[in-house]
Amino acid sequence: MITLTKYESQYRTALENYPLSEEHLTFTAHPLALLNRSENTPTYNPIVILEEDKVAGFFVLCTGDDKFNYTEEQDSLLLRGYSVHPDFQGRGIAKKSIRLLPSYTAKHFPHVNQIVLGVNEANKAAQSVYLQSGFIDEGKRFTGRSGVQIAMCLKLPIPVE
């Protein structure tokens, strides 16, 4: 079973032993770099993807103004630094974890109505996963640290009060 959980220190050792290839690192930051940044960036919310009790992936949901590079929507989150541990790749974990985002967001960020991200134009595999998981390419492009980025958006259901 795949679950999303807020980062806690018990996951640090697994993240320290989280190998990402040079190719992966051209498209995403290493989880430890993001964790270190989150210590000084209160808008960074590190999330661990678990398969049973094992760390299978990692990403950050950011509430800061960086999201405005992707959207004008105030009530949005920026998904950044998404990765799946190489030992867990090819098992559908990416799609399953992304499909958990609406329920996770509704519980922890109830005011949010969309999640945005930037994916490198050269990263076809990630684009495919995001599109198959409900993200929409709204046609916005910009230049990021490693080339042209495609801005994508996942519209969330409006919470019933």
Secondary structure by P-SEA (a helix, b strand, c coil): cbbbbcccccaaaaaaaccccaaaaaccccaaaaaaaaaccccbbbbbbbcccccccccccccccccccccccccbbbbccccccccccccaaaaaaaaaaaaaaaacccccccccccccccaaaaaaaaaaacccccbbbbbccccbbbbbbbbbccccc
